[in-house]
Amino acid sequence: MLKPSRRRVRRGITLVELVVAMTLASVVLSTLAVISLRSQRLFREASAASGMAIQLREAAGILPIELRSLTPADGDIREARDTALEIRTTVASGIGCLASGSALQLAPATAGATSYASSVTPVDSGDTAWILAATDTDLNWWPHRIIGATDIAAHDSSCAARGPHIGTPPPGASAWRLQLDDSLAADRAVGTPVQITRRVRYSLYHAADGNWYLGLRDWNAAAGAYNSIQPVSGPFRPPSAQGAGGLVFTYLDTLGSILPSPVLAPRNIAAVQIDLRAESKIVARVLGSGPMPARMSDSVRLLAVVHNRG
């Protein structure tokens, strides 16, 4: 007689065990999701903080350079307000090469240490050419309004005898030929430094994307008005009546006293304090320290001492 085979009985998962396992899995998944979300926010906020630092560095690298080279006594500062500054900035420079009547040609701009000219933007009608008049006792810059400017090929022509010795300009070299509003004596213009300046205006403006930026407008002599404003850096905080806006200029005299804004006599400005406050587009949730989430912000304070105060 055969004995019945013995079968091994396997226990299944009980409902209680299944509920416990699902609960533990949900806790683990929720924790991972929270960590992932927090990491994403941390990355976004760190990127935003880095972006703000870059924007502040860009503005901090432009404004002090522009202000230190000004000569307020000669009218380089045209208007000085707490949120806007209108100045005369150098857009090109060179050495007089040829002069005939009211035409003045600058030495060509070439690469290398022997270059006698440079230009950050094309010279235009309405700009001012300042020609250095050096004497035994003084240095004066004489202004001449530019009524026409042409960028010409330098070819292989040499400067006049009093001009710089440039040899044969390389292929592609060009030079500015300026038409001035009055005649020049060749011995006064050839071989002397020339600076080309233009009116510009820095201010905080509200852009179409809803943010506030440091903007620049340059003067258009033909239209008799400033061109459209162009962003320089930002976004920054909006203007504030309490002086905590994204861009605040504070003007000081030679004694360090604050000049009321707008400054009625810009020639008295000896230094400009610049307060920049950047603001991100995102709300800080990880890096923020306040009780309520708010936009991330950063700030920098600069002091630009005007070098040419005489």
C-alpha positions in Angstrom: 0.0 0.0 0.0 1.4 3.4 -1.1 1.8 6.1 1.4 0.6 9.6 0.3 3.4 12.0 -0.6 4.1 14.8 1.8 3.8 18.2 0.3 5.7 21.2 1.7 3.3 24.0 2.6 4.5 27.5 1.8 3.0 30.4 3.6 1.9 33.5 1.6 2.2 37.2 2.5 -0.4 38.3 4.8 -2.4 41.5 4.3 -0.7 43.1 7.3 2.7 42.4 5.9 1.8 43.8 2.5 0.4 47.0 4.1 3.6 47.4 6.2 5.8 46.8 3.1 3.9 49.3 1.0 4.0 51.8 3.8 7.8 51.5 4.2 8.2 51.8 0.4 6.1 54.9 0.2 8.1 56.5 3.0 11.4 55.7 1.2 10.1 57.0 -2.1 8.7 60.1 -0.5 12.1 60.7 1.2 13.9 60.3 -2.1 11.5 62.6 -3.9 12.0 65.3 -1.2 15.8 65.0 -1.4 15.7 65.1 -5.2 13.4 68.2 -5.1 15.5 69.9 -2.5 18.7 69.1 -4.6 17.1 70.6 -7.7 16.1 73.8 -5.8 19.6 74.0 -4.3 21.1 73.8 -7.7 18.8 76.4 -9.1 19.4 78.8 -6.2 23.2 78.3 -6.4 23.0 79.0 -10.2 21.0 82.1 -9.5 23.4 83.3 -6.8 26.3 82.8 -9.2 24.4 84.7 -11.9 23.8 87.6 -9.6 27.5 87.7 -8.7 28.4 87.8 -12.4 25.9 90.6 -13.1 27.4 92.6 -10.2 30.9 92.0 -11.4 30.0 93.2 -14.9 28.5 96.5 -13.6 31.4 96.9 -11.1 33.9 96.5 -13.9 32.3 99.1 -16.2 31.1 102.0 -14.0 34.3 102.8 -12.0 36.4 102.8 -15.1 34.0 105.2 -16.8 34.0 107.6 -13.8 37.7 107.6 -12.8 38.8 109.1 -16.1 36.3 112.0 -16.1 37.2 115.6 -15.8 34.2 117.3 -14.1 35.8 120.8 -14.4 35.6 120.4 -18.2 32.0 119.3 -18.2 32.5 115.6 -18.5 29.6 115.1 -16.0 26.5 116.6 -17.6 23.8 115.4 -15.1 24.1 113.6 -11.8 21.1 112.1 -10.1 20.7 109.3 -7.6 19.5 106.8 -10.2 20.9 108.2 -13.4 24.2 109.6 -14.5 24.9 111.4 -17.8 28.6 111.7 -18.8 31.0 112.2 -21.7 32.8 108.9 -22.4 35.7 108.1 -24.7 34.8 105.9 -27.7 38.0 106.1 -29.7 41.5 107.5 -29.4 44.5 107.9 -31.7 47.4 110.0 -33.0 46.9 112.7 -35.6 48.4 111.4 -38.9 47.4 113.8 -41.6 45.6 117.1 -41.5 44.2 119.3 -44.3 41.8 122.1 -43.7 39.0 120.7 -41.5 39.9 117.1 -42.3 41.9 115.1 -39.8 43.1 111.5 -40.3 44.1 109.4 -37.4 46.9 106.8 -37.5 45.6 103.3 -38.4 44.6 100.9 -35.6 46.9 97.9 -35.8 47.4 94.9 -33.6 50.3 94.8 -31.2 52.1 97.1 -28.8 52.9 99.7 -31.5 49.3 100.5 -32.4 48.5 104.2 -32.3 44.7 104.0 -32.3 41.8 102.1 -30.8 38.1 102.3 -31.0 35.3 100.6 -29.0 32.6 101.7 -31.3 32.4 103.4 -34.7 33.0 107.2 -34.6 29.9 109.1 -35.7 28.8 112.6 -36.6 28.0 114.6 -33.4 30.9 113.1 -31.5 33.6 115.4 -30.2 37.3 115.2 -31.1 39.6 116.5 -28.4 43.0 117.5 -29.6 45.8 117.9 -27.1 47.6 121.2 -27.0 50.7 120.9 -24.9 52.8 123.9 -23.8 55.7 124.2 -21.5 53.4 125.1 -18.6 50.0 123.4 -19.3 48.1 120.7 -21.1 44.8 121.6 -22.7 42.4 119.5 -24.7 40.7 121.6 -27.4 37.2 120.3 -28.5 36.1 120.1 -32.2 32.7 118.8 -33.2 32.8 116.0 -35.7 30.4 116.5 -38.7 31.5 113.5 -40.6 33.5 110.3 -40.0 34.7 107.7 -42.5 36.5 104.4 -41.8 39.1 104.2 -44.7 41.6 101.6 -45.7 45.0 102.7 -44.6 46.7 101.0 -47.6 50.5 101.8 -47.6 50.3 105.5 -47.1 52.5 107.0 -44.4 51.7 109.8 -42.0 53.0 113.3 -42.3 56.5 114.1 -41.1 55.3 115.2 -37.6 53.1 112.1 -37.3 53.9 108.7 -36.0 56.2 106.4 -38.0 53.9 103.5 -38.8 55.7 101.9 -41.7 53.5 99.8 -44.0 50.1 99.0 -42.4 49.1 95.4 -42.6 46.4 94.2 -45.0 43.0 95.1 -43.7 44.2 98.0 -41.5 41.9 101.0 -41.4 42.0 104.5 -40.1 39.4 107.1 -39.2 39.1 110.2 -41.4 37.3 113.0 -39.5 35.6 116.0 -40.9 35.6 118.7 -38.2 33.5 121.8 -37.8 36.5 124.2 -38.3 39.9 124.2 -39.8 43.0 122.9 -38.2 46.6 123.9 -38.4 48.7 120.9 -39.5 51.4 121.6 -36.9 48.7 121.6 -34.2 46.9 118.4 -35.1 49.6 116.0 -36.6 51.5 113.9 -34.2 49.3 114.9 -31.2 47.0 112.7 -29.2 43.3 112.8 -30.1 40.3 111.5 -28.1 36.8 111.0 -29.4 34.0 111.4 -26.9 30.3 110.9 -26.9 27.4 111.6 -24.5 26.0 108.6 -22.7 23.5 108.1 -19.9 23.5 105.3 -17.4 20.3 104.6 -15.5 18.0 101.9 -14.1 15.1 101.0 -16.4 12.1 98.7 -16.4 12.4 96.2 -19.2 9.6 94.4 -21.1 10.2 91.2 -19.1 9.2 93.0 -15.9 12.7 93.2 -14.5 14.9 96.2 -13.8 18.3 96.5 -15.5 21.3 98.9 -15.6 20.9 100.4 -19.1 23.0 102.6 -21.4 21.8 105.2 -23.9 24.2 107.0 -26.3 23.6 110.3 -27.9 22.3 110.5 -31.5 23.3 113.9 -32.8 21.3 113.5 -36.1 18.0 112.9 -34.1 18.9 115.3 -31.3 18.0 112.7 -28.7 19.3 109.6 -27.0 19.1 106.2 -28.8 17.0 103.4 -27.3 18.3 102.1 -24.0 20.4 98.9 -24.1 20.9 96.6 -21.1 24.3 96.5 -19.5 23.7 94.1 -16.7 20.9 92.9 -14.4 18.3 92.2 -13.2 18.5 94.5 -10.2 16.1 95.6 -7.5 13.5 98.2 -8.5 14.0 101.9 -7.5 13.2 102.7 -3.9 12.3 105.9 -2.2 14.3 104.8 0.8 17.6 104.6 -1.2 17.6 100.8 -1.3 17.0 100.4 -5.0 19.0 98.4 -7.5 21.2 101.4 -8.5 22.0 104.3 -6.3 24.6 107.0 -7.0 26.0 109.1 -4.1 28.2 112.1 -5.0 31.0 113.4 -2.8 33.0 116.5 -2.9 36.7 116.9 -2.1 36.0 116.9 1.7 34.0 113.7 1.5 30.7 115.5 2.1 27.6 114.2 0.3 26.3 116.5 -2.5 22.5 116.7 -2.7 20.9 115.0 -5.7 20.5 116.2 -8.4 23.9 117.8 -8.2 23.5 121.4 -9.3 27.3 121.9 -9.9 28.7 118.6 -11.2 32.2 120.2 -11.4 32.4 119.8 -7.6 32.1 116.0 -7.8 35.3 114.4 -6.5 34.1 110.8 -6.0 31.0 108.7 -6.7 29.7 106.0 -4.5 27.8 103.3 -6.4 25.4 100.9 -4.6 24.3 97.9 -6.8 21.7 95.4 -5.5 21.0 92.5 -7.7 17.8 90.4 -7.5 17.1 86.9 -9.0 14.0 85.9 -10.8 13.4 82.9 -8.5 12.3 82.6 -4.9 14.8 81.4 -2.4 13.6 78.3 -0.5 16.8 76.5 0.4 19.4 79.2 0.7 17.0 81.8 2.1 17.2 82.6 5.8 14.0 84.6 6.3 10.7 83.3 7.7 9.0 83.8 4.3 10.4 82.8 0.9 11.5 85.8 -1.1 13.6 86.6 -4.2 17.3 86.1 -3.8 19.4 89.3 -3.7 23.0 90.3 -3.4 24.7 93.7 -3.3 28.0 95.5 -3.7 29.3 99.0 -2.9 31.9 100.7 -5.0 33.8 104.0 -4.6 35.1 105.6 -7.8 37.5 108.5 -7.2 37.6 111.0 -10.1 41.3 111.3 -11.1 41.1 114.5 -13.1 39.7 117.0 -10.8 41.8 120.0 -11.8 
